[in-house]
Amino acid sequence: MSGFARGRRRKLIHYVLTYTGLISLFLVFVFPLLWIVGISLKTREQIFTNPPVFFWIPTFENYAQVLTQSDFLTSFGNSLVVTTASVTLSLLIGIPASYTFARFRFPGQGVAMITLLIMRMLPPVAILLPLFVLFKAVGLSNTRISVIIAYTTFSLPLIVWVMKDYFANLPKELEEAAYIDGASRMLAFRKIVLPLARPGIVTAAILSLLLAWNDFIFAAILTNNATRTSPVLLASYAGGETGTNWGAITASGVLVVIPVIIFSLIVQKHLVQGLSSGTVK
């Protein structure tokens, strides 16, 4: 066999192994989602059939039940409001704070960063009771504002740590050139730094969004039936007199996942750049 033929054979084997591995990983990650979608499109009888039914006529009765016979839309709206508000507030506070940590040196800076890290490492249950007592004392219990504040408290350390390194890796010379042209620090920050930091901001926003969108424990304690979010509603489908309503749970789960998937697809370009932060010199 000639060297050219052996090279082509090795190349073919390399491609086969690579794509086999990628397809296997894809199936591993996508299979749970496909399984949930499949259950959401079955009747109650088909869900509990043993062995499982793999070929059936899809039905949307579970989605109809969720959208018309439950508080799903209210809870979904609460999730949208709470998540959007907490992410926005976290970015408005966290981005200037992380820029300050990256560009300035001041006494106690290291202690402040370690404190933020400790805050992020604390289990949510450790501060849930103090927050509940505080919100009840100031009249914010069972409100969406209390959940927004709680989510912001946990999102800020994450955003500061992610964005600090990103700002530190941006070249200072660009800002200095803007100063020479007469721009103020604030103008240079808005016109030069923020556009360059967009991938990092998108990454921080997605991480903060996932934290708020998927949270259960804070929403379960700090809200009531009128202000509860989607994860709390999904938990209410479990148990009960008729048993766990798997059709409603899976249908609600699919509807809750869709906005996150759409948002991630829209910003995936910036997300990849943000996750590989540090390449800008």
N, C-alpha and C positions, 0 to 999 in steps of 0.2 A: 504494500500500500504506500502510495507516494506521500511525501510530507504535506502536500496541499490537501489531499483527501483526509489525512489524519487531522489536520487543522480544522477542516470543515466539520468533521465528525465531533471533535471536542467542542466546537462552537455550538453545534446542534444539541449536544447533551447539556451544555451549559444553559441554553435557552429553555430546554424542556424542564430541567430541574428548577430553574428560576421561576418560570411561570407556574409550574406545579405547586411550588411553595407559596407563591402569591395567591393563587386561586384557593389553596387550602386555608390560608389565613383569612381570606375574604369570606369564605364559607363559615369559618369558626365565629367571626365577628357578626356576620349578617344573619346567621341561622336563628339566634334567639328573637331577633326582630321579625323575621319571616314567620316564625312559629306563633308569635303574639298576633300578628296580622291575620294568620290563618284561623286562630281561635276566635278572633273578633268577627269573622265572617261565617261562623257556624251557629247552628241552633243549639239550644241547651242540651237536647238529646244527643246531637252529634259530638258535642264537647266531651261528654262522659262516656261515649262509646268505647268499648275495649274489645279488640285492639283499635287504635286510633284510625279515623277516617282520613285518607290522604287524597281522595278524589270525591268532590261534592259540588253541589251548585251553591255558590256563595250567596249569602243573605246579609242584608244591611239592617236587620231588625235590632241588633244590639246598638248600632249607631243611632237609630231612630229612638230607641228607648233612652239613651243617654242624653240626646239633644232635646227631647220633648217631655220626658217624664222625670227629670231630675234637676238638680241645681247646678248642672255642669257648666252652663254658660256663665252663671254668676261667679262660680269659683274660677273658671278660666279667665274671666275678666279681672278678677282680683289678682290672679297670678300675673297677668300682663301689667297691671298698674303697679303692683308691688315690685316686680322685677325691674321694670323700666325705671321707676323712681330710684330704687336702691343702686342700680348700675350707674345711672346718671349722677346721683349724689356722690357715689364713691369715686367716680372719675373726676368730678369737679374739685373734690378735696384731695384725692390721691395724686393726681398729675402734678399740680404745683408743689405738693409736699415732696414727691420723689425728685423733682427737678432741683429743689432746694438742697436735698441731701446729696445730689450728684454734683452740683456746681459750687457749693459753699462749704466751708469748714467752720464749725462753731463748737463751743464747749458742750460736752454731753451728747455729741452726735452718735457716737458708738453705743452709748447706753440707750438712746432713743430707738436706734435700729434693733437692738436686742430686745427691747421692750415690745416693739411691734411684732417681732418674731414669736415671742412668748405668747402674745395675745392670739396669734394665729394658731399656735400649737395647743392652746387650751381646748379641751373638749367642750362642745356647746352646752352640755348639761351643767357645766361648772358655773356658768354665768346666767343660765336660764332663770333660776329662781330669783337672784338679785334684780334682773331686768324685769321680771314679772311684778315683783314688789314695787319697784320704782315706777313702772308704767301705771300700776293701779293707784299709787299715791298721787300722781299728777293727772289722773283721769284719762289715760291713753290706753287702758286695757281693752282688749277686744276691738281694736281699731287697726286699720291697715298702716297707719303711721308708726305704730309700735313695731310692726314687722319690718318696715322699711328701715327704721333706725337699727334694729337688731342685725339685719343683713348688711347694712353699711358698716357696722362695727367689725364684722368678720371679713368683709371684702377689702377694707382699707389696707390692712397689713400686706395682703397679697398683692394689691396693686402697687403699693409703694416699693416692695421688694422687686417686683418684675420690672417696673418702669425706671427704678434707680439705675440699674445696670445698663438699661437701654440708653438713657440720657448720658450716662458716663462714657459710653462708647461713641457718641456723636462727636464729631470734630469741633473743638472750640473755635477754630479759625473762622468758620462760617459766621458765628455770632460776632466775633471780633471784627470781621469785615463789615458786617451790618452796623456796628457801632461807629466805625470810621466813616460810613456813609451818612451818619446822623441819626440812626435809629436808636430808640430807647431800648432798655433791656426787655420791657414788656412787649414792644413791637417786634423785636427780634425773636422773642419766644413764640409769639403768635404766627409770624410770617416765615420763620426759618426752622425753629425747633419742632413745633407741633407737626408740620407736614412731613418732616423726616421721621418723626416718631410714630407715624400713623400705624405701621404694622404692630409695634409694641402696644399701642393703645387698643387696637383691635383684639390682640391676644388677651390683654388684661380685662377688656370688656366681656369677652366670651367666658373666661374663667369666673368672673364675678356673676355673669348671667347664669351659668350652670349651678353655681352655689345657691343663688336665690331661687331659681326655677325648680330645682329638685329638692329643696329643703322640706322636711316634714316636721321635725321636732319643734322648731320655733313657731311655725304656723299652727301646729296642733295646740300649743299652750297659749299663745298670744291672741288667738282669734276665736270668734264664735261662728254660728251657722251662716250669718250674713257676710262675714269677712273672711271665711276660710278659703284657702287656695286649693288648687287642683290636687296636689298630693294628699291633702287631708280628705278630700272628697273620695279619692280612689280607695283610701283605707276604709271608708264607711261602707263600701260594697262587700267587705269581708265579713263573714259571720251572718248574724241575723236569723230570723225564724226559718227562712227558706234556704239557708246555707250561703256559701260564697257565690256571688254572681260573677262568674268568670267572664261571661260575655260582656258585661258592663265594664269590668275592670280592664279587659284587653282593649275594648273599643275606646275607652277614655284614655288609656295609655298611648294608643296610636295617635289620637287627636292631640295629646299633650306633647308628644315627641315631634310632630310635624313642624311647628314654628322653629324649634331649635335646629332641625335639619336644614330648613330653608335658609335661616340666618347664617349657618355655618357654610353652606354652599355659596352664598353671596359674598362672604368675606374670606373665603378659603385662601385666596391669593395673599392677602395681608396676613392671614393667620400663619401660613408657612414662613413668611419673612420674619414675623414676630417671634416664632418659636426658635428661629435660627439667629436671634439677636446676638450682636457682638461681631458681626461680619463687617459692619460699617466702621471704617477707620478714617 
